[in-house]
Amino acid sequence: MIKLLVGLGNPGPEYEATRHNAGFWWIDAVARDMKLSLALDKTYHGVIARTTWNGQTLWLLQPRTFMNLSGKSVSALARFFKIKPEEILVAHDELDIVPGQLKLKFGGSHAGHNGLRDIHAQLGSSDYWRLRIGVGHPGVKSEVINWVLQKPSQAHRAAIDEAIERSLKALPPLLEGQMEKAMMQIHTTTAPRPKPPRKEPGPAASAAGLPDSRLPKSPED
C-alpha cells in the first residue's frame, strides 16, 4: 500500500512551467482530484497535504528544496512517520519517454536523475515506486539542460496534462497496492506521439538538479 506520494520539481516561479517540474504538476493534479490543499511545512522542507485512504493516512509531498536535495524532504517525512521505501511513490520527469506516456516501475537505478539520486542516498534504498512522466528528449545530448529547464510546446504540454489526468483513474488500485492493475491503466494510452522540436543550444542552469549522466558536473551535484 502506498502511504506517501511525492512529486519532484524545483521551487520558484521561473521553474513552475518547465519540464523538470512535471512531478509537481502530477501532485497538483492529485491534490485537486482529492480536494486537498497543499501547505508549506518547514519541518519536512516542502509543501504537504494529509488525508485518509481506506482508513490509512496518506501524504502528498512536493519538496521545496532544489531537485538535487529532494531526498532531504522525502526522508524527513518518511522517517518521522515510519513510512517504508516500498510505501513511497515518486513522480518525476523522464527524458526517455515521449510526452503523453507514463510508466510505473519499482526500484532500479536513478539513471542520472539527480532528484532520484538524492532520494536513493537519503533513504538508503532504491526500493520505492516511480511514476515516470514522459517529457521527451531533445535528440541532442548537449541540449538536455536547456530542454528540461524550458516550457514544453503547447502540444507537448497538452499531451503531458492528458497523461496526468488519465493516471488519476489509476489512483485507487495504486494506493491499494494493486500495482499490476494500476500499471495496465497507466500504461494504456491513446495519446499521439509528438516529435520533439529541435532547439538551439542555450545557457545552462546547473542549480536545478539535472541528469548528470548526460551533463557536466556542477557544484550542487
BALOBA-1460 file (C-alpha; in Angstrom, 3 decimals):
// residues 221
<rec num="1" residu="m" x="0.000" y="0.000" z="0.000"/>
<rec num="2" residu="i" x="1.267" y="3.461" z="-0.896"/>
<rec num="3" residu="k" x="1.387" y="5.917" z="2.012"/>
<rec num="4" residu="l" x="3.427" y="8.776" z="0.522"/>
<rec num="5" residu="l" x="3.053" y="10.390" z="-2.917"/>
<rec num="6" residu="v" x="5.959" y="12.639" z="-3.918"/>
<rec num="7" residu="g" x="6.260" y="14.916" z="-6.941"/>
<rec num="8" residu="l" x="9.686" y="16.267" z="-7.900"/>
<rec num="9" residu="g" x="10.469" y="19.730" z="-9.208"/>
<rec num="10" residu="n" x="12.247" y="22.973" z="-8.472"/>
<rec num="11" residu="p" x="10.781" y="25.812" z="-6.371"/>
<rec num="12" residu="g" x="10.185" y="29.283" z="-7.735"/>
<rec num="13" residu="p" x="8.062" y="30.840" z="-10.486"/>
<rec num="14" residu="e" x="10.901" y="30.657" z="-13.014"/>
<rec num="15" residu="y" x="10.722" y="26.846" z="-12.930"/>
<rec num="16" residu="e" x="6.985" y="26.394" z="-12.445"/>
<rec num="17" residu="a" x="6.062" y="25.603" z="-16.063"/>
<rec num="18" residu="t" x="9.299" y="23.838" z="-17.082"/>
<rec num="19" residu="r" x="9.564" y="20.162" z="-17.974"/>
<rec num="20" residu="h" x="11.682" y="19.408" z="-14.907"/>
<rec num="21" residu="n" x="8.616" y="20.209" z="-12.759"/>
<rec num="22" residu="a" x="6.371" y="17.505" z="-14.211"/>
<rec num="23" residu="g" x="6.326" y="15.759" z="-10.827"/>
<rec num="24" residu="f" x="4.926" y="18.923" z="-9.228"/>
<rec num="25" residu="w" x="2.216" y="19.015" z="-11.916"/>
<rec num="26" residu="w" x="1.215" y="15.472" z="-11.021"/>
<rec num="27" residu="i" x="0.934" y="16.163" z="-7.284"/>
<rec num="28" residu="d" x="-1.087" y="19.312" z="-8.048"/>
<rec num="29" residu="a" x="-3.495" y="17.179" z="-10.115"/>
<rec num="30" residu="v" x="-3.782" y="14.537" z="-7.373"/>
<rec num="31" residu="a" x="-4.482" y="17.241" z="-4.775"/>
<rec num="32" residu="r" x="-7.211" y="18.752" z="-6.979"/>
<rec num="33" residu="d" x="-8.745" y="15.327" z="-7.570"/>
<rec num="34" residu="m" x="-8.815" y="14.605" z="-3.823"/>
<rec num="35" residu="k" x="-9.918" y="18.178" z="-2.990"/>
<rec num="36" residu="l" x="-6.832" y="18.737" z="-0.836"/>
<rec num="37" residu="s" x="-4.821" y="21.892" z="-0.220"/>
<rec num="38" residu="l" x="-1.034" y="21.748" z="-0.106"/>
<rec num="39" residu="a" x="0.575" y="23.839" z="2.637"/>
<rec num="40" residu="l" x="4.174" y="24.689" z="3.427"/>
<rec num="41" residu="d" x="5.712" y="22.704" z="6.290"/>
<rec num="42" residu="k" x="9.292" y="23.715" z="7.030"/>
<rec num="43" residu="t" x="9.814" y="20.609" z="9.177"/>
<rec num="44" residu="y" x="9.676" y="18.470" z="6.036"/>
<rec num="45" residu="h" x="11.212" y="21.058" z="3.688"/>
<rec num="46" residu="g" x="8.230" y="21.061" z="1.371"/>
<rec num="47" residu="v" x="4.536" y="21.608" z="0.829"/>
<rec num="48" residu="i" x="2.351" y="18.782" z="2.063"/>
<rec num="49" residu="a" x="-1.207" y="17.552" z="2.379"/>
<rec num="50" residu="r" x="-2.579" y="14.805" z="4.576"/>
<rec num="51" residu="t" x="-5.684" y="12.712" z="4.056"/>
<rec num="52" residu="t" x="-7.079" y="9.254" z="4.778"/>
<rec num="53" residu="w" x="-7.485" y="6.489" z="2.224"/>
<rec num="54" residu="n" x="-9.321" y="3.318" z="3.298"/>
<rec num="55" residu="g" x="-8.523" y="4.072" z="6.923"/>
<rec num="56" residu="q" x="-4.817" y="4.644" z="6.235"/>
<rec num="57" residu="t" x="-3.027" y="8.009" z="6.397"/>
<rec num="58" residu="l" x="-1.863" y="9.202" z="3.001"/>
<rec num="59" residu="w" x="0.633" y="12.042" z="2.473"/>
<rec num="60" residu="l" x="1.244" y="14.217" z="-0.572"/>
<rec num="61" residu="l" x="4.597" y="15.999" z="-0.789"/>
<rec num="62" residu="q" x="6.349" y="18.459" z="-3.083"/>
<rec num="63" residu="p" x="9.907" y="19.051" z="-1.825"/>
<rec num="64" residu="r" x="10.778" y="22.749" z="-1.751"/>
<rec num="65" residu="t" x="14.487" y="22.053" z="-1.794"/>
<rec num="66" residu="f" x="16.071" y="22.225" z="-5.220"/>
<rec num="67" residu="m" x="15.908" y="18.984" z="-7.197"/>
<rec num="68" residu="n" x="19.388" y="17.887" z="-6.069"/>
<rec num="69" residu="l" x="18.241" y="17.821" z="-2.421"/>
<rec num="70" residu="s" x="14.862" y="16.120" z="-2.896"/>
<rec num="71" residu="g" x="15.843" y="13.278" z="-0.585"/>
<rec num="72" residu="k" x="16.218" y="15.666" z="2.341"/>
<rec num="73" residu="s" x="12.486" y="16.363" z="2.233"/>
<rec num="74" residu="v" x="11.332" y="12.837" z="1.388"/>
<rec num="75" residu="s" x="13.434" y="11.174" z="4.076"/>
<rec num="76" residu="a" x="12.417" y="13.693" z="6.755"/>
<rec num="77" residu="l" x="8.726" y="12.908" z="6.343"/>
<rec num="78" residu="a" x="9.168" y="9.177" z="5.710"/>
<rec num="79" residu="r" x="11.356" y="8.588" z="8.743"/>
<rec num="80" residu="f" x="9.226" y="10.595" z="11.143"/>
<rec num="81" residu="f" x="6.060" y="8.719" z="10.169"/>
<rec num="82" residu="k" x="7.854" y="5.371" z="9.713"/>
<rec num="83" residu="i" x="6.948" y="5.049" z="6.033"/>
<rec num="84" residu="k" x="8.950" y="2.310" z="4.300"/>
<rec num="85" residu="p" x="10.590" y="2.916" z="0.898"/>
<rec num="86" residu="e" x="8.230" y="0.436" z="-0.756"/>
<rec num="87" residu="e" x="5.299" y="2.525" z="0.509"/>
<rec num="88" residu="i" x="6.537" y="5.604" z="-1.370"/>
<rec num="89" residu="l" x="5.766" y="6.634" z="-4.949"/>
<rec num="90" residu="v" x="7.868" y="9.372" z="-6.588"/>
<rec num="91" residu="a" x="6.604" y="11.117" z="-9.743"/>
<rec num="92" residu="h" x="9.282" y="12.711" z="-11.914"/>
<rec num="93" residu="d" x="10.086" y="13.910" z="-15.427"/>
<rec num="94" residu="e" x="11.533" y="11.297" z="-17.760"/>
<rec num="95" residu="l" x="13.560" y="12.193" z="-20.857"/>
<rec num="96" residu="d" x="13.383" y="8.714" z="-22.377"/>
<rec num="97" residu="i" x="9.573" y="8.621" z="-22.583"/>
<rec num="98" residu="v" x="7.593" y="10.698" z="-25.076"/>
<rec num="99" residu="p" x="5.072" y="13.310" z="-23.896"/>
<rec num="100" residu="g" x="1.686" y="11.688" z="-23.411"/>
<rec num="101" residu="q" x="3.053" y="8.486" z="-21.916"/>
<rec num="102" residu="l" x="3.704" y="7.409" z="-18.330"/>
<rec num="103" residu="k" x="5.489" y="4.405" z="-16.906"/>
<rec num="104" residu="l" x="5.137" y="2.918" z="-13.438"/>
<rec num="105" residu="k" x="8.103" y="0.958" z="-12.117"/>
<rec num="106" residu="f" x="9.566" y="-0.296" z="-8.862"/>
<rec num="107" residu="g" x="13.185" y="0.083" z="-7.846"/>
<rec num="108" residu="g" x="16.145" y="0.238" z="-10.164"/>
<rec num="109" residu="s" x="18.807" y="2.866" z="-10.730"/>
<rec num="110" residu="h" x="18.346" y="6.619" z="-10.681"/>
<rec num="111" residu="a" x="19.550" y="6.729" z="-14.338"/>
<rec num="112" residu="g" x="21.320" y="10.024" z="-13.709"/>
<rec num="113" residu="h" x="18.245" y="11.848" z="-12.405"/>
<rec num="114" residu="n" x="19.614" y="13.896" z="-9.517"/>
<rec num="115" residu="g" x="16.319" y="14.050" z="-7.641"/>
<rec num="116" residu="l" x="16.165" y="10.265" z="-7.570"/>
<rec num="117" residu="r" x="19.871" y="10.073" z="-6.801"/>
<rec num="118" residu="d" x="19.413" y="12.080" z="-3.594"/>
<rec num="119" residu="i" x="16.317" y="10.100" z="-2.596"/>
<rec num="120" residu="h" x="18.340" y="6.890" z="-3.030"/>
<rec num="121" residu="a" x="21.055" y="8.294" z="-0.794"/>
<rec num="122" residu="q" x="18.792" y="9.721" z="1.902"/>
<rec num="123" residu="l" x="16.502" y="6.678" z="2.141"/>
<rec num="124" residu="g" x="19.412" y="4.268" z="1.834"/>
<rec num="125" residu="s" x="17.352" y="2.301" z="-0.666"/>
<rec num="126" residu="s" x="16.214" y="2.305" z="-4.281"/>
<rec num="127" residu="d" x="13.207" y="0.119" z="-3.454"/>
<rec num="128" residu="y" x="10.460" y="2.679" z="-3.943"/>
<rec num="129" residu="w" x="7.915" y="3.176" z="-6.726"/>
<rec num="130" residu="r" x="8.413" y="5.714" z="-9.514"/>
<rec num="131" residu="l" x="5.901" y="7.266" z="-11.870"/>
<rec num="132" residu="r" x="7.952" y="8.330" z="-14.883"/>
<rec num="133" residu="i" x="6.258" y="11.201" z="-16.704"/>
<rec num="134" residu="g" x="7.376" y="11.458" z="-20.310"/>
<rec num="135" residu="v" x="8.705" y="14.861" z="-21.342"/>
<rec num="136" residu="g" x="10.650" y="13.646" z="-24.374"/>
<rec num="137" residu="h" x="14.279" y="14.151" z="-25.360"/>
<rec num="138" residu="p" x="15.626" y="16.999" z="-27.483"/>
<rec num="139" residu="g" x="17.532" y="14.465" z="-29.566"/>
<rec num="140" residu="v" x="20.939" y="16.011" z="-28.867"/>
<rec num="141" residu="k" x="22.826" y="15.418" z="-25.633"/>
<rec num="142" residu="s" x="24.152" y="18.958" z="-25.435"/>
<rec num="143" residu="e" x="20.630" y="20.379" z="-25.434"/>
<rec num="144" residu="v" x="19.302" y="18.423" z="-22.440"/>
<rec num="145" residu="i" x="19.918" y="21.174" z="-19.868"/>
<rec num="146" residu="n" x="18.046" y="23.735" z="-21.911"/>
<rec num="147" residu="w" x="15.291" y="21.245" z="-22.708"/>
<rec num="148" residu="v" x="14.293" y="20.347" z="-19.156"/>
<rec num="149" residu="l" x="14.517" y="23.941" z="-17.953"/>
<rec num="150" residu="q" x="12.246" y="25.221" z="-20.719"/>
<rec num="151" residu="k" x="8.482" y="25.128" z="-21.069"/>
<rec num="152" residu="p" x="7.223" y="22.344" z="-23.322"/>
<rec num="153" residu="s" x="5.483" y="23.271" z="-26.535"/>
<rec num="154" residu="q" x="1.719" y="23.679" z="-26.390"/>
<rec num="155" residu="a" x="1.231" y="20.246" z="-27.987"/>
<rec num="156" residu="h" x="3.655" y="18.570" z="-25.589"/>
<rec num="157" residu="r" x="2.110" y="20.220" z="-22.528"/>
<rec num="158" residu="a" x="-1.360" y="19.140" z="-23.655"/>
<rec num="159" residu="a" x="-0.119" y="15.546" z="-24.062"/>
<rec num="160" residu="i" x="1.557" y="15.573" z="-20.633"/>
<rec num="161" residu="d" x="-1.558" y="17.023" z="-18.977"/>
<rec num="162" residu="e" x="-3.754" y="14.393" z="-20.648"/>
<rec num="163" residu="a" x="-1.475" y="11.625" z="-19.398"/>
<rec num="164" residu="i" x="-1.544" y="13.042" z="-15.873"/>
<rec num="165" residu="e" x="-5.330" y="13.222" z="-15.906"/>
<rec num="166" residu="r" x="-5.504" y="9.647" z="-17.188"/>
<rec num="167" residu="s" x="-3.252" y="8.477" z="-14.370"/>
<rec num="168" residu="l" x="-5.715" y="9.759" z="-11.760"/>
<rec num="169" residu="k" x="-8.086" y="6.942" z="-12.726"/>
<rec num="170" residu="a" x="-5.405" y="4.512" z="-11.555"/>
<rec num="171" residu="l" x="-5.129" y="6.056" z="-8.079"/>
<rec num="172" residu="p" x="-7.482" y="3.579" z="-6.318"/>
<rec num="173" residu="p" x="-5.587" y="0.415" z="-7.354"/>
<rec num="174" residu="l" x="-2.256" y="2.214" z="-6.975"/>
<rec num="175" residu="l" x="-2.940" y="3.294" z="-3.399"/>
<rec num="176" residu="e" x="-4.340" y="-0.122" z="-2.512"/>
<rec num="177" residu="g" x="-1.219" y="-1.886" z="-3.765"/>
<rec num="178" residu="q" x="-2.833" y="-3.436" z="-6.846"/>
<rec num="179" residu="m" x="0.149" y="-2.479" z="-8.960"/>
<rec num="180" residu="e" x="-0.477" y="-4.710" z="-11.973"/>
<rec num="181" residu="k" x="-3.950" y="-3.236" z="-12.377"/>
<rec num="182" residu="a" x="-2.571" y="0.285" z="-11.887"/>
<rec num="183" residu="m" x="0.130" y="-0.363" z="-14.499"/>
<rec num="184" residu="m" x="-2.427" y="-1.536" z="-17.064"/>
<rec num="185" residu="q" x="-4.393" y="1.687" z="-16.640"/>
<rec num="186" residu="i" x="-1.370" y="3.981" z="-16.567"/>
<rec num="187" residu="h" x="0.436" y="2.387" z="-19.498"/>
<rec num="188" residu="t" x="-2.638" y="2.377" z="-21.762"/>
<rec num="189" residu="t" x="-2.642" y="5.464" z="-23.927"/>
<rec num="190" residu="t" x="-4.423" y="6.847" z="-26.945"/>
<rec num="191" residu="a" x="-2.247" y="9.945" z="-26.933"/>
<rec num="192" residu="p" x="-0.292" y="10.814" z="-30.087"/>
<rec num="193" residu="r" x="3.485" y="10.652" z="-30.070"/>
<rec num="194" residu="p" x="4.549" y="14.221" z="-30.795"/>
<rec num="195" residu="k" x="8.066" y="14.620" z="-32.095"/>
<rec num="196" residu="p" x="10.188" y="16.999" z="-30.017"/>
<rec num="197" residu="p" x="11.076" y="20.218" z="-31.838"/>
<rec num="198" residu="r" x="14.760" y="20.888" z="-32.324"/>
<rec num="199" residu="k" x="16.104" y="23.544" z="-30.002"/>
<rec num="200" residu="e" x="19.168" y="25.699" z="-30.340"/>
<rec num="201" residu="p" x="21.688" y="25.219" z="-27.509"/>
<rec num="202" residu="g" x="21.370" y="27.888" z="-24.852"/>
<rec num="203" residu="p" x="22.793" y="28.877" z="-21.489"/>
<rec num="204" residu="a" x="22.661" y="26.183" z="-18.815"/>
<rec num="205" residu="a" x="21.358" y="26.457" z="-15.287"/>
<rec num="206" residu="s" x="23.014" y="23.735" z="-13.231"/>
<rec num="207" residu="a" x="21.257" y="24.643" z="-9.985"/>
<rec num="208" residu="a" x="18.147" y="22.717" z="-10.900"/>
<rec num="209" residu="g" x="19.253" y="19.121" z="-10.406"/>
<rec num="210" residu="l" x="19.727" y="17.957" z="-13.973"/>
<rec num="211" residu="p" x="20.501" y="14.403" z="-15.051"/>
<rec num="212" residu="d" x="24.267" y="14.314" z="-14.722"/>
<rec num="213" residu="s" x="24.706" y="11.115" z="-16.702"/>
<rec num="214" residu="r" x="24.134" y="13.383" z="-19.687"/>
<rec num="215" residu="l" x="25.550" y="16.642" z="-18.309"/>
<rec num="216" residu="p" x="28.709" y="18.116" z="-16.835"/>
<rec num="217" residu="k" x="29.111" y="18.021" z="-13.060"/>
<rec num="218" residu="s" x="28.040" y="21.051" z="-11.078"/>
<rec num="219" residu="p" x="28.934" y="22.063" z="-7.511"/>
<rec num="220" residu="e" x="25.440" y="21.096" z="-6.312"/>
<rec num="221" residu="d" x="25.630" y="17.538" z="-7.668"/>
